[in-house]
Amino acid sequence: MTKIEAVHLFLETVMPGIRRAEERYGFGEDNIDSVMRREAWGNFTDSLCKNGQITMRQYENWVTPKFCG
């Protein structure tokens, strides 16, 4: 899996839940919960690595996407 594919998968599967949580906690479009987003990205890539979908090298070298804050 490439990083572009991982980002698309994250945006499709994880971000909707994050956006709902941000709305519940009073965050808006210009004010995001960057800690929650970065933690979710880290957990997501960790699971990809543990499931053999990305390599350890990818896991260790991918930077957190800008939309995570």
Residue, then its C-alpha position, 0 to 999 in steps of 0.5 A: m500500500t502506498k501512502i496516498e492509498a493509506v491517506h485515502l483509506f484513512l479519509e474514508t474510514v476514520m475521518p468521518g468519526i473524527r469529524r463527528a467527535e469534533e462536532r460533539y466537542g465544539f470544534g469547527e472547520d477552522n478549529i480541529d482537534s489535532v491531537m485526536r487526529r494525529e493519534a488516530w493517524g498513528n493508530f491507523t498506520d500501526s494497525l496497517c503495519k501489524n496487519g502486513q499492509i505496509t512495511m516497518r520502513q513505511y510505518e517509521n518514515w511516513v509523516t503525519p498528513k497536514f490535515c491532522g494538524 
